[in-house]
């Protein structure tokens, strides 16, 4: 059972604000704003703030605009 848990965590590395910014092609300040405003859900570990990749994918999908 421990091996399957390790595989799950290995594939879902939590993202830092600068990584979120890079993936969204926005400034780091903008990524912090999106995280602080709750538009992108975060995981808090003491003072560190991280984003689950799945939550970032959901945010991107919610931003899609169809003509």
N, CA, C, O and CB atoms as a CASP TS submission, in Angstrom:
PFRMAT TS
TARGET T0000
AUTHOR 0000-0000-0000
METHOD Language model
MODEL 1
PARENT N/A
ATOM      1  N   UNK     1       0.812  -1.190   0.000  1.00  0.00           N
ATOM      2  CA  UNK     1       0.000   0.000   0.000  1.00  0.00           C
ATOM      3  C   UNK     1       0.860   1.260   0.000  1.00  0.00           C
ATOM      4  O   UNK     1       0.482   2.254  -0.620  1.00  0.00           O
ATOM      5  CB  UNK     1      -0.926  -0.005   1.193  1.00  0.00           C
ATOM      6  N   UNK     2       1.990   1.245   0.670  1.00  0.00           N
ATOM      7  CA  UNK     2       2.861   2.409   0.725  1.00  0.00           C
ATOM      8  C   UNK     2       3.396   2.767  -0.653  1.00  0.00           C
ATOM      9  O   UNK     2       3.586   3.947  -0.948  1.00  0.00           O
ATOM     10  CB  UNK     2       4.013   2.160   1.681  1.00  0.00           C
ATOM     11  N   UNK     3       3.642   1.779  -1.501  1.00  0.00           N
ATOM     12  CA  UNK     3       4.170   2.058  -2.834  1.00  0.00           C
ATOM     13  C   UNK     3       3.154   2.835  -3.661  1.00  0.00           C
ATOM     14  O   UNK     3       3.535   3.753  -4.386  1.00  0.00           O
ATOM     15  CB  UNK     3       4.549   0.754  -3.549  1.00  0.00           C
ATOM     16  N   UNK     4       1.889   2.496  -3.572  1.00  0.00           N
ATOM     17  CA  UNK     4       0.880   3.213  -4.350  1.00  0.00           C
ATOM     18  C   UNK     4       0.745   4.655  -3.862  1.00  0.00           C
ATOM     19  O   UNK     4       0.557   5.561  -4.674  1.00  0.00           O
ATOM     20  CB  UNK     4      -0.479   2.492  -4.263  1.00  0.00           C
ATOM     21  N   UNK     5       0.837   4.882  -2.555  1.00  0.00           N
ATOM     22  CA  UNK     5       0.789   6.248  -2.028  1.00  0.00           C
ATOM     23  C   UNK     5       1.984   7.050  -2.507  1.00  0.00           C
ATOM     24  O   UNK     5       1.844   8.226  -2.845  1.00  0.00           O
ATOM     25  CB  UNK     5       0.744   6.236  -0.497  1.00  0.00           C
ATOM     26  N   UNK     6       3.145   6.440  -2.539  1.00  0.00           N
ATOM     27  CA  UNK     6       4.346   7.126  -3.004  1.00  0.00           C
ATOM     28  C   UNK     6       4.207   7.512  -4.468  1.00  0.00           C
ATOM     29  O   UNK     6       4.636   8.598  -4.859  1.00  0.00           O
ATOM     30  CB  UNK     6       5.583   6.244  -2.802  1.00  0.00           C
ATOM     31  N   UNK     7       3.622   6.655  -5.278  1.00  0.00           N
ATOM     32  CA  UNK     7       3.434   6.951  -6.700  1.00  0.00           C
ATOM     33  C   UNK     7       2.488   8.131  -6.888  1.00  0.00           C
ATOM     34  O   UNK     7       2.707   8.967  -7.764  1.00  0.00           O
ATOM     35  CB  UNK     7       2.894   5.718  -7.441  1.00  0.00           C
ATOM     36  N   UNK     8       1.453   8.206  -6.084  1.00  0.00           N
ATOM     37  CA  UNK     8       0.504   9.321  -6.176  1.00  0.00           C
ATOM     38  C   UNK     8       1.208  10.633  -5.871  1.00  0.00           C
ATOM     39  O   UNK     8       1.064  11.600  -6.619  1.00  0.00           O
ATOM     40  CB  UNK     8      -0.685   9.113  -5.209  1.00  0.00           C
ATOM     41  N   UNK     9       1.961  10.679  -4.791  1.00  0.00           N
ATOM     42  CA  UNK     9       2.640  11.914  -4.420  1.00  0.00           C
ATOM     43  C   UNK     9       3.750  12.271  -5.404  1.00  0.00           C
ATOM     44  O   UNK     9       4.012  13.451  -5.636  1.00  0.00           O
ATOM     45  CB  UNK     9       3.210  11.794  -3.019  1.00  0.00           C
ATOM     46  N   UNK    10       4.389  11.293  -5.969  1.00  0.00           N
ATOM     47  CA  UNK    10       5.464  11.555  -6.919  1.00  0.00           C
ATOM     48  C   UNK    10       4.926  12.250  -8.164  1.00  0.00           C
ATOM     49  O   UNK    10       5.599  13.118  -8.720  1.00  0.00           O
ATOM     50  CB  UNK    10       6.170  10.251  -7.303  1.00  0.00           C
ATOM     51  N   UNK    11       3.746  11.891  -8.603  1.00  0.00           N
ATOM     52  CA  UNK    11       3.172  12.474  -9.810  1.00  0.00           C
ATOM     53  C   UNK    11       2.498  13.812  -9.556  1.00  0.00           C
ATOM     54  O   UNK    11       2.204  14.528 -10.514  1.00  0.00           O
ATOM     55  CB  UNK    11       2.183  11.522 -10.415  1.00  0.00           C
ATOM     56  N   UNK    12       2.246  14.174  -8.325  1.00  0.00           N
ATOM     57  CA  UNK    12       1.529  15.401  -7.999  1.00  0.00           C
ATOM     58  C   UNK    12       2.394  16.325  -7.154  1.00  0.00           C
ATOM     59  O   UNK    12       2.030  16.655  -6.025  1.00  0.00           O
ATOM     60  CB  UNK    12       0.224  15.081  -7.266  1.00  0.00           C
ATOM     61  N   UNK    13       3.527  16.740  -7.685  1.00  0.00           N
ATOM     62  CA  UNK    13       4.407  17.658  -6.977  1.00  0.00           C
ATOM     63  C   UNK    13       3.701  19.002  -6.806  1.00  0.00           C
ATOM     64  O   UNK    13       3.189  19.560  -7.776  1.00  0.00           O
ATOM     65  CB  UNK    13       5.751  17.832  -7.734  1.00  0.00           C
ATOM     66  N   UNK    14       3.672  19.515  -5.599  1.00  0.00           N
ATOM     67  CA  UNK    14       3.056  20.813  -5.341  1.00  0.00           C
ATOM     68  C   UNK    14       3.884  21.907  -6.002  1.00  0.00           C
ATOM     69  O   UNK    14       5.114  21.856  -6.007  1.00  0.00           O
ATOM     70  CB  UNK    14       2.924  21.072  -3.819  1.00  0.00           C
ATOM     71  N   UNK    15       3.196  22.891  -6.556  1.00  0.00           N
ATOM     72  CA  UNK    15       3.846  23.954  -7.309  1.00  0.00           C
ATOM     73  C   UNK    15       4.040  25.209  -6.469  1.00  0.00           C
ATOM     74  O   UNK    15       3.174  25.579  -5.676  1.00  0.00           O
ATOM     75  CB  UNK    15       3.039  24.284  -8.546  1.00  0.00           C
ATOM     76  N   UNK    16       5.187  25.857  -6.650  1.00  0.00           N
ATOM     77  CA  UNK    16       5.461  27.137  -6.006  1.00  0.00           C
ATOM     78  C   UNK    16       4.856  28.248  -6.854  1.00  0.00           C
ATOM     79  O   UNK    16       4.493  28.027  -8.009  1.00  0.00           O
ATOM     80  CB  UNK    16       6.993  27.354  -5.810  1.00  0.00           C
ATOM     81  N   UNK    17       4.747  29.442  -6.278  1.00  0.00           N
ATOM     82  CA  UNK    17       4.141  30.580  -6.968  1.00  0.00           C
ATOM     83  C   UNK    17       4.870  30.904  -8.268  1.00  0.00           C
ATOM     84  O   UNK    17       4.233  31.227  -9.270  1.00  0.00           O
ATOM     85  CB  UNK    17       4.135  31.804  -6.059  1.00  0.00           C
ATOM     86  N   UNK    18       6.196  30.820  -8.261  1.00  0.00           N
ATOM     87  CA  UNK    18       6.931  31.127  -9.487  1.00  0.00           C
ATOM     88  C   UNK    18       6.690  30.062 -10.561  1.00  0.00           C
ATOM     89  O   UNK    18       6.720  30.376 -11.751  1.00  0.00           O
ATOM     90  CB  UNK    18       8.431  31.244  -9.190  1.00  0.00           C
ATOM     91  N   UNK    19       6.453  28.815 -10.162  1.00  0.00           N
ATOM     92  CA  UNK    19       6.137  27.766 -11.131  1.00  0.00           C
ATOM     93  C   UNK    19       4.740  27.976 -11.712  1.00  0.00           C
ATOM     94  O   UNK    19       4.518  27.768 -12.905  1.00  0.00           O
ATOM     95  CB  UNK    19       6.239  26.375 -10.476  1.00  0.00           C
ATOM     96  N   UNK    20       3.801  28.391 -10.860  1.00  0.00           N
ATOM     97  CA  UNK    20       2.450  28.711 -11.325  1.00  0.00           C
ATOM     98  C   UNK    20       2.531  29.860 -12.328  1.00  0.00           C
ATOM     99  O   UNK    20       1.907  29.811 -13.388  1.00  0.00           O
ATOM    100  CB  UNK    20       1.515  29.083 -10.126  1.00  0.00           C
ATOM    101  N   UNK    21       3.294  30.885 -11.993  1.00  0.00           N
ATOM    102  CA  UNK    21       3.447  32.042 -12.879  1.00  0.00           C
ATOM    103  C   UNK    21       4.016  31.624 -14.228  1.00  0.00           C
ATOM    104  O   UNK    21       3.544  32.073 -15.274  1.00  0.00           O
ATOM    105  CB  UNK    21       4.352  33.098 -12.231  1.00  0.00           C
ATOM    106  N   UNK    22       5.013  30.778 -14.202  1.00  0.00           N
ATOM    107  CA  UNK    22       5.631  30.317 -15.442  1.00  0.00           C
ATOM    108  C   UNK    22       4.639  29.521 -16.294  1.00  0.00           C
ATOM    109  O   UNK    22       4.570  29.708 -17.508  1.00  0.00           O
ATOM    110  CB  UNK    22       6.865  29.462 -15.131  1.00  0.00           C
ATOM    111  N   UNK    23       3.883  28.646 -15.662  1.00  0.00           N
ATOM    112  CA  UNK    23       2.914  27.831 -16.396  1.00  0.00           C
ATOM    113  C   UNK    23       1.784  28.672 -16.981  1.00  0.00           C
ATOM    114  O   UNK    23       1.270  28.356 -18.055  1.00  0.00           O
ATOM    115  CB  UNK    23       2.338  26.761 -15.486  1.00  0.00           C
ATOM    116  N   UNK    24       1.393  29.737 -16.287  1.00  0.00           N
ATOM    117  CA  UNK    24       0.324  30.610 -16.765  1.00  0.00           C
ATOM    118  C   UNK    24       0.843  31.744 -17.651  1.00  0.00           C
ATOM    119  O   UNK    24       0.061  32.470 -18.265  1.00  0.00           O
ATOM    120  CB  UNK    24      -0.429  31.189 -15.586  1.00  0.00           C
ATOM    121  N   UNK    25       2.165  31.888 -17.709  1.00  0.00           N
ATOM    122  CA  UNK    25       2.804  32.965 -18.465  1.00  0.00           C
ATOM    123  C   UNK    25       2.354  34.339 -17.949  1.00  0.00           C
ATOM    124  O   UNK    25       2.018  35.236 -18.722  1.00  0.00           O
ATOM    125  CB  UNK    25       2.480  32.828 -19.968  1.00  0.00           C
ATOM    126  N   UNK    26       2.360  34.470 -16.618  1.00  0.00           N
ATOM    127  CA  UNK    26       2.041  35.732 -15.949  1.00  0.00           C
ATOM    128  C   UNK    26       3.164  36.026 -14.949  1.00  0.00           C
ATOM    129  O   UNK    26       4.049  35.198 -14.731  1.00  0.00           O
ATOM    130  CB  UNK    26       0.631  35.666 -15.227  1.00  0.00           C
ATOM    131  N   UNK    27       3.113  37.214 -14.350  1.00  0.00           N
ATOM    132  CA  UNK    27       4.129  37.564 -13.358  1.00  0.00           C
ATOM    133  C   UNK    27       3.922  36.767 -12.069  1.00  0.00           C
ATOM    134  O   UNK    27       2.848  36.219 -11.821  1.00  0.00           O
ATOM    135  CB  UNK    27       4.094  39.076 -13.061  1.00  0.00           C
ATOM    136  N   UNK    28       4.963  36.719 -11.273  1.00  0.00           N
ATOM    137  CA  UNK    28       4.862  36.041  -9.983  1.00  0.00           C
ATOM    138  C   UNK    28       3.865  36.771  -9.083  1.00  0.00           C
ATOM    139  O   UNK    28       3.129  36.142  -8.321  1.00  0.00           O
ATOM    140  CB  UNK    28       6.248  35.959  -9.300  1.00  0.00           C
ATOM    141  N   UNK    29       3.847  38.103  -9.177  1.00  0.00           N
ATOM    142  CA  UNK    29       2.894  38.898  -8.390  1.00  0.00           C
ATOM    143  C   UNK    29       1.452  38.530  -8.765  1.00  0.00           C
ATOM    144  O   UNK    29       0.587  38.438  -7.894  1.00  0.00           O
ATOM    145  CB  UNK    29       3.137  40.417  -8.612  1.00  0.00           C
ATOM    146  N   UNK    30       1.200  38.323 -10.048  1.00  0.00           N
ATOM    147  CA  UNK    30      -0.141  37.951 -10.486  1.00  0.00           C
ATOM    148  C   UNK    30      -0.501  36.563  -9.963  1.00  0.00           C
ATOM    149  O   UNK    30      -1.639  36.330  -9.557  1.00  0.00           O
ATOM    150  CB  UNK    30      -0.239  37.989 -12.024  1.00  0.00           C
ATOM    151  N   UNK    31       0.451  35.650  -9.971  1.00  0.00           N
ATOM    152  CA  UNK    31       0.149  34.310  -9.457  1.00  0.00           C
ATOM    153  C   UNK    31      -0.165  34.374  -7.966  1.00  0.00           C
ATOM    154  O   UNK    31      -1.067  33.678  -7.499  1.00  0.00           O
ATOM    155  CB  UNK    31       1.332  33.346  -9.715  1.00  0.00           C
ATOM    156  N   UNK    32       0.564  35.199  -7.207  1.00  0.00           N
ATOM    157  CA  UNK    32       0.256  35.377  -5.784  1.00  0.00           C
ATOM    158  C   UNK    32      -1.136  35.983  -5.608  1.00  0.00           C
ATOM    159  O   UNK    32      -1.885  35.577  -4.720  1.00  0.00           O
ATOM    160  CB  UNK    32       1.318  36.272  -5.107  1.00  0.00           C
ATOM    161  N   UNK    33      -1.478  36.952  -6.451  1.00  0.00           N
ATOM    162  CA  UNK    33      -2.799  37.574  -6.363  1.00  0.00           C
ATOM    163  C   UNK    33      -3.901  36.533  -6.585  1.00  0.00           C
ATOM    164  O   UNK    33      -4.874  36.487  -5.832  1.00  0.00           O
ATOM    165  CB  UNK    33      -2.926  38.719  -7.394  1.00  0.00           C
ATOM    166  N   UNK    34      -3.748  35.705  -7.612  1.00  0.00           N
ATOM    167  CA  UNK    34      -4.743  34.668  -7.904  1.00  0.00           C
ATOM    168  C   UNK    34      -4.866  33.679  -6.747  1.00  0.00           C
ATOM    169  O   UNK    34      -5.956  33.191  -6.448  1.00  0.00           O
ATOM    170  CB  UNK    34      -4.374  33.922  -9.195  1.00  0.00           C
ATOM    171  N   UNK    35      -3.741  33.390  -6.104  1.00  0.00           N
ATOM    172  CA  UNK    35      -3.739  32.457  -4.988  1.00  0.00           C
ATOM    173  C   UNK    35      -4.347  33.096  -3.739  1.00  0.00           C
ATOM    174  O   UNK    35      -5.144  32.466  -3.045  1.00  0.00           O
ATOM    175  CB  UNK    35      -2.314  31.977  -4.700  1.00  0.00           C
ATOM    176  N   UNK    36      -3.973  34.342  -3.453  1.00  0.00           N
ATOM    177  CA  UNK    36      -4.476  35.022  -2.256  1.00  0.00           C
ATOM    178  C   UNK    36      -5.965  35.328  -2.346  1.00  0.00           C
ATOM    179  O   UNK    36      -6.665  35.332  -1.333  1.00  0.00           O
ATOM    180  CB  UNK    36      -3.707  36.310  -2.028  1.00  0.00           C
ATOM    181  N   UNK    37      -6.449  35.582  -3.558  1.00  0.00           N
ATOM    182  CA  UNK    37      -7.865  35.910  -3.726  1.00  0.00           C
ATOM    183  C   UNK    37      -8.749  34.663  -3.732  1.00  0.00           C
ATOM    184  O   UNK    37      -9.975  34.765  -3.732  1.00  0.00           O
ATOM    185  CB  UNK    37      -8.068  36.689  -5.015  1.00  0.00           C
ATOM    186  N   UNK    38      -8.119  33.490  -3.738  1.00  0.00           N
ATOM    187  CA  UNK    38      -8.880  32.245  -3.708  1.00  0.00           C
ATOM    188  C   UNK    38      -9.286  31.730  -5.079  1.00  0.00           C
ATOM    189  O   UNK    38      -9.963  30.707  -5.181  1.00  0.00           O
ATOM    190  CB  UNK    38     -10.096  32.432  -2.883  1.00  0.00           C
ATOM    191  N   UNK    39      -8.881  32.427  -6.135  1.00  0.00           N
ATOM    192  CA  UNK    39      -9.213  31.962  -7.477  1.00  0.00           C
ATOM    193  C   UNK    39      -8.489  30.652  -7.802  1.00  0.00           C
ATOM    194  O   UNK    39      -9.015  29.795  -8.513  1.00  0.00           O
ATOM    195  CB  UNK    39      -8.857  33.034  -8.512  1.00  0.00           C
ATOM    196  N   UNK    40      -7.283  30.518  -7.272  1.00  0.00           N
ATOM    197  CA  UNK    40      -6.538  29.260  -7.363  1.00  0.00           C
ATOM    198  C   UNK    40      -6.410  28.735  -5.937  1.00  0.00           C
ATOM    199  O   UNK    40      -5.801  29.397  -5.097  1.00  0.00           O
ATOM    200  CB  UNK    40      -5.112  29.454  -8.051  1.00  0.00           C
ATOM    201  N   UNK    41      -6.973  27.554  -5.642  1.00  0.00           N
ATOM    202  CA  UNK    41      -6.866  26.993  -4.280  1.00  0.00           C
ATOM    203  C   UNK    41      -5.409  26.689  -3.923  1.00  0.00           C
ATOM    204  O   UNK    41      -4.611  26.321  -4.784  1.00  0.00           O
ATOM    205  CB  UNK    41      -7.718  25.703  -4.158  1.00  0.00           C
ATOM    206  N   UNK    42      -5.080  26.848  -2.657  1.00  0.00           N
ATOM    207  CA  UNK    42      -3.706  26.629  -2.205  1.00  0.00           C
ATOM    208  C   UNK    42      -3.642  25.623  -1.060  1.00  0.00           C
ATOM    209  O   UNK    42      -4.636  25.335  -0.393  1.00  0.00           O
ATOM    210  CB  UNK    42      -3.079  27.948  -1.771  1.00  0.00           C
ATOM    211  N   UNK    43      -2.446  25.108  -0.862  1.00  0.00           N
ATOM    212  CA  UNK    43      -2.109  24.266   0.286  1.00  0.00           C
ATOM    213  C   UNK    43      -1.102  25.069   1.101  1.00  0.00           C
ATOM    214  O   UNK    43      -0.069  25.482   0.575  1.00  0.00           O
ATOM    215  CB  UNK    43      -1.525  22.839  -0.154  1.00  0.00           C
ATOM    216  N   UNK    44      -1.392  25.291   2.371  1.00  0.00           N
ATOM    217  CA  UNK    44      -0.475  26.039   3.228  1.00  0.00           C
ATOM    218  C   UNK    44       0.303  25.066   4.116  1.00  0.00           C
ATOM    219  O   UNK    44      -0.269  24.205   4.784  1.00  0.00           O
ATOM    220  CB  UNK    44      -1.248  27.075   4.094  1.00  0.00           C
ATOM    221  N   UNK    45       1.620  25.233   4.100  1.00  0.00           N
ATOM    222  CA  UNK    45       2.512  24.456   4.953  1.00  0.00           C
ATOM    223  C   UNK    45       3.349  25.479   5.715  1.00  0.00           C
ATOM    224  O   UNK    45       4.327  26.017   5.196  1.00  0.00           O
ATOM    225  CB  UNK    45       3.420  23.442   4.115  1.00  0.00           C
ATOM    226  N   UNK    46       2.941  25.733   6.956  1.00  0.00           N
ATOM    227  CA  UNK    46       3.501  26.850   7.726  1.00  0.00           C
ATOM    228  C   UNK    46       3.332  28.125   6.914  1.00  0.00           C
ATOM    229  O   UNK    46       2.205  28.530   6.628  1.00  0.00           O
ATOM    230  CB  UNK    46       5.011  26.607   8.077  1.00  0.00           C
ATOM    231  N   UNK    47       4.439  28.767   6.536  1.00  0.00           N
ATOM    232  CA  UNK    47       4.350  30.001   5.757  1.00  0.00           C
ATOM    233  C   UNK    47       4.410  29.749   4.260  1.00  0.00           C
ATOM    234  O   UNK    47       4.163  30.662   3.472  1.00  0.00           O
ATOM    235  CB  UNK    47       5.459  30.943   6.155  1.00  0.00           C
ATOM    236  N   UNK    48       4.729  28.548   3.859  1.00  0.00           N
ATOM    237  CA  UNK    48       4.833  28.219   2.435  1.00  0.00           C
ATOM    238  C   UNK    48       3.439  28.015   1.841  1.00  0.00           C
ATOM    239  O   UNK    48       2.559  27.431   2.472  1.00  0.00           O
ATOM    240  CB  UNK    48       5.701  26.948   2.228  1.00  0.00           C
ATOM    241  N   UNK    49       3.262  28.502   0.635  1.00  0.00           N
ATOM    242  CA  UNK    49       1.993  28.365  -0.085  1.00  0.00           C
ATOM    243  C   UNK    49       2.282  27.602  -1.365  1.00  0.00           C
ATOM    244  O   UNK    49       3.169  27.975  -2.133  1.00  0.00           O
ATOM    245  CB  UNK    49       1.334  29.767  -0.390  1.00  0.00           C
ATOM    246  N   UNK    50       1.530  26.530  -1.592  1.00  0.00           N
ATOM    247  CA  UNK    50       1.732  25.685  -2.775  1.00  0.00           C
ATOM    248  C   UNK    50       0.400  25.418  -3.454  1.00  0.00           C
ATOM    249  O   UNK    50      -0.665  25.580  -2.857  1.00  0.00           O
ATOM    250  CB  UNK    50       2.418  24.351  -2.392  1.00  0.00           C
ATOM    251  N   UNK    51       0.479  25.001  -4.725  1.00  0.00           N
ATOM    252  CA  UNK    51      -0.718  24.721  -5.516  1.00  0.00           C
ATOM    253  C   UNK    51      -0.637  23.294  -6.053  1.00  0.00           C
ATOM    254  O   UNK    51       0.398  22.868  -6.566  1.00  0.00           O
ATOM    255  CB  UNK    51      -0.872  25.745  -6.685  1.00  0.00           C
ATOM    256  N   UNK    52      -1.740  22.568  -5.926  1.00  0.00           N
ATOM    257  CA  UNK    52      -1.816  21.230  -6.502  1.00  0.00           C
ATOM    258  C   UNK    52      -1.992  21.372  -8.015  1.00  0.00           C
ATOM    259  O   UNK    52      -2.797  22.190  -8.461  1.00  0.00           O
ATOM    260  CB  UNK    52      -2.990  20.402  -5.868  1.00  0.00           C
ATOM    261  N   UNK    53      -1.262  20.599  -8.808  1.00  0.00           N
ATOM    262  CA  UNK    53      -1.388  20.685 -10.263  1.00  0.00           C
ATOM    263  C   UNK    53      -2.815  20.512 -10.760  1.00  0.00           C
ATOM    264  O   UNK    53      -3.215  21.178 -11.715  1.00  0.00           O
ATOM    265  CB  UNK    53      -0.515  19.655 -10.905  1.00  0.00           C
ATOM    266  N   UNK    54      -3.580  19.643 -10.143  1.00  0.00           N
ATOM    267  CA  UNK    54      -4.968  19.435 -10.540  1.00  0.00           C
ATOM    268  C   UNK    54      -5.815  20.677 -10.328  1.00  0.00           C
ATOM    269  O   UNK    54      -6.698  20.977 -11.131  1.00  0.00           O
ATOM    270  CB  UNK    54      -5.559  18.278  -9.773  1.00  0.00           C
ATOM    271  N   UNK    55      -5.547  21.401  -9.243  1.00  0.00           N
ATOM    272  CA  UNK    55      -6.273  22.641  -8.988  1.00  0.00           C
ATOM    273  C   UNK    55      -5.923  23.705 -10.027  1.00  0.00           C
ATOM    274  O   UNK    55      -6.780  24.487 -10.437  1.00  0.00           O
ATOM    275  CB  UNK    55      -5.966  23.158  -7.578  1.00  0.00           C
ATOM    276  N   UNK    56      -4.662  23.727 -10.448  1.00  0.00           N
ATOM    277  CA  UNK    56      -4.260  24.675 -11.478  1.00  0.00           C
ATOM    278  C   UNK    56      -4.925  24.326 -12.812  1.00  0.00           C
ATOM    279  O   UNK    56      -5.369  25.214 -13.539  1.00  0.00           O
ATOM    280  CB  UNK    56      -2.725  24.691 -11.628  1.00  0.00           C
ATOM    281  N   UNK    57      -4.990  23.044 -13.126  1.00  0.00           N
ATOM    282  CA  UNK    57      -5.670  22.616 -14.360  1.00  0.00           C
ATOM    283  C   UNK    57      -7.141  23.026 -14.317  1.00  0.00           C
ATOM    284  O   UNK    57      -7.677  23.496 -15.320  1.00  0.00           O
ATOM    285  CB  UNK    57      -5.545  21.076 -14.555  1.00  0.00           C
ATOM    286  N   UNK    58      -7.791  22.856 -13.182  1.00  0.00           N
ATOM    287  CA  UNK    58      -9.198  23.250 -13.034  1.00  0.00           C
ATOM    288  C   UNK    58      -9.365  24.748 -13.227  1.00  0.00           C
ATOM    289  O   UNK    58     -10.300  25.190 -13.894  1.00  0.00           O
ATOM    290  CB  UNK    58      -9.733  22.836 -11.656  1.00  0.00           C
ATOM    291  N   UNK    59      -8.466  25.530 -12.648  1.00  0.00           N
ATOM    292  CA  UNK    59      -8.517  26.977 -12.806  1.00  0.00           C
ATOM    293  C   UNK    59      -8.414  27.352 -14.287  1.00  0.00           C
ATOM    294  O   UNK    59      -9.173  28.190 -14.773  1.00  0.00           O
ATOM    295  CB  UNK    59      -7.387  27.650 -11.998  1.00  0.00           C
ATOM    296  N   UNK    60      -7.490  26.739 -14.986  1.00  0.00           N
ATOM    297  CA  UNK    60      -7.301  27.041 -16.410  1.00  0.00           C
ATOM    298  C   UNK    60      -8.563  26.696 -17.193  1.00  0.00           C
ATOM    299  O   UNK    60      -8.994  27.473 -18.045  1.00  0.00           O
ATOM    300  CB  UNK    60      -6.089  26.267 -16.980  1.00  0.00           C
ATOM    301  N   UNK    61      -9.147  25.557 -16.916  1.00  0.00           N
ATOM    302  CA  UNK    61     -10.372  25.150 -17.625  1.00  0.00           C
ATOM    303  C   UNK    61     -11.519  26.121 -17.356  1.00  0.00           C
ATOM    304  O   UNK    61     -12.326  26.392 -18.245  1.00  0.00           O
ATOM    305  CB  UNK    61     -10.785  23.727 -17.209  1.00  0.00           C
ATOM    306  N   UNK    62     -11.591  26.643 -16.134  1.00  0.00           N
ATOM    307  CA  UNK    62     -12.664  27.580 -15.782  1.00  0.00           C
ATOM    308  C   UNK    62     -12.487  28.922 -16.502  1.00  0.00           C
ATOM    309  O   UNK    62     -13.455  29.661 -16.680  1.00  0.00           O
ATOM    310  CB  UNK    62     -12.701  27.799 -14.257  1.00  0.00           C
ATOM    311  N   UNK    63     -11.274  29.233 -16.910  1.00  0.00           N
ATOM    312  CA  UNK    63     -10.996  30.505 -17.568  1.00  0.00           C
ATOM    313  C   UNK    63     -11.246  30.458 -19.070  1.00  0.00           C
ATOM    314  O   UNK    63     -11.232  31.498 -19.729  1.00  0.00           O
ATOM    315  CB  UNK    63      -9.572  30.914 -17.307  1.00  0.00           C
ATOM    316  N   UNK    64     -11.471  29.279 -19.616  1.00  0.00           N
ATOM    317  CA  UNK    64     -11.673  29.167 -21.058  1.00  0.00           C
ATOM    318  C   UNK    64     -12.923  29.915 -21.486  1.00  0.00           C
ATOM    319  O   UNK    64     -13.964  29.853 -20.832  1.00  0.00           O
ATOM    320  CB  UNK    64     -11.769  27.699 -21.475  1.00  0.00           C
ATOM    321  N   UNK    65     -12.797  30.619 -22.593  1.00  0.00           N
ATOM    322  CA  UNK    65     -13.897  31.390 -23.153  1.00  0.00           C
ATOM    323  C   UNK    65     -14.201  30.836 -24.538  1.00  0.00           C
ATOM    324  O   UNK    65     -13.310  30.707 -25.378  1.00  0.00           O
ATOM    325  CB  UNK    65     -13.554  32.915 -23.214  1.00  0.00           C
ATOM    326  N   UNK    66     -15.464  30.514 -24.764  1.00  0.00           N
ATOM    327  CA  UNK    66     -15.852  30.037 -26.095  1.00  0.00           C
ATOM    328  C   UNK    66     -16.602  31.146 -26.808  1.00  0.00           C
ATOM    329  O   UNK    66     -17.341  31.914 -26.192  1.00  0.00           O
ATOM    330  CB  UNK    66     -16.725  28.747 -26.006  1.00  0.00           C
ATOM    331  N   UNK    67     -16.406  31.216 -28.087  1.00  0.00           N
ATOM    332  CA  UNK    67     -17.043  32.287 -28.888  1.00  0.00           C
ATOM    333  C   UNK    67     -18.483  31.979 -29.168  1.00  0.00           C
ATOM    334  O   UNK    67     -19.167  32.765 -29.824  1.00  0.00           O
ATOM    335  CB  UNK    67     -16.309  32.493 -30.205  1.00  0.00           C
TER
END
